[in-house]
Amino acid sequence: MSEALHSQTPLRALFKIKLNGEPVTIATVGQAYRFLNCVSPVEWMEFRSLHSDARVALEAAAGNAMLNIQATAALRVLFARAKLL
């Protein structure tokens, strides 16, 4: 987990999200992992399965940069379903 928090592995896409009116840019595995963990778990409850899949994919990508494509895809699905994109 701590490896994912500090990972500088770039994602395959740059996500620009507005959270509480503030723009948030997500470009690396570490930024995405922090974003998924800083938002209250209650807010992800509706998307629990997608949230879990994204976290697992990010943890894997932190250990193996070749898995950043899967992590990016998992984030894209989660953010699209949560209407953040």
TAKA-V935333 format. One record per backbone hydrogen bond with DSSP energy under -0.5 kcal/mol. CO is the residue of the C=O (numbers start at 1). NH is the residue of the N-H. E is the energy in kcal/mol with one decimal. If there is no record, write none. Layout:
co=CO nh=NH e=E
co=CO nh=NH e=E
//
This chain:
co=1 nh=5 e=-2.0
co=2 nh=6 e=-1.4
co=4 nh=7 e=-0.8
co=7 nh=30 e=-1.6
co=9 nh=29 e=-2.6
co=13 nh=15 e=-0.6
co=14 nh=16 e=-0.5
co=15 nh=17 e=-0.6
co=15 nh=26 e=-3.1
co=17 nh=19 e=-0.6
co=17 nh=24 e=-3.7
co=19 nh=22 e=-1.8
co=22 nh=19 e=-3.0
co=24 nh=17 e=-3.1
co=25 nh=27 e=-0.5
co=26 nh=15 e=-2.7
co=27 nh=11 e=-2.8
co=28 nh=32 e=-2.2
co=29 nh=33 e=-2.6
co=30 nh=34 e=-2.5
co=31 nh=35 e=-2.3
co=32 nh=36 e=-2.5
co=33 nh=37 e=-1.4
co=34 nh=38 e=-2.1
co=35 nh=39 e=-1.4
co=40 nh=43 e=-1.0
co=40 nh=44 e=-0.8
co=42 nh=45 e=-1.0
co=44 nh=47 e=-1.3
co=45 nh=48 e=-1.5
co=47 nh=51 e=-3.1
co=48 nh=52 e=-2.5
co=49 nh=53 e=-2.4
co=50 nh=54 e=-2.4
co=51 nh=55 e=-2.4
co=52 nh=56 e=-2.5
co=53 nh=57 e=-2.4
co=54 nh=58 e=-2.5
co=55 nh=59 e=-2.4
co=56 nh=60 e=-2.2
co=57 nh=61 e=-2.4
co=58 nh=62 e=-2.0
co=59 nh=63 e=-1.1
co=60 nh=64 e=-1.6
co=64 nh=67 e=-2.4
co=65 nh=68 e=-1.6
co=66 nh=69 e=-0.6
co=67 nh=71 e=-1.9
co=68 nh=12 e=-0.5
co=68 nh=72 e=-2.4
co=69 nh=73 e=-2.2
co=70 nh=74 e=-2.4
co=71 nh=75 e=-2.3
co=72 nh=76 e=-2.5
co=73 nh=77 e=-2.2
co=74 nh=78 e=-2.2
co=75 nh=79 e=-3.2
co=76 nh=80 e=-2.2
co=77 nh=81 e=-2.6
co=78 nh=82 e=-2.1
co=79 nh=84 e=-3.1
co=79 nh=85 e=-0.9
co=80 nh=83 e=-1.1
//
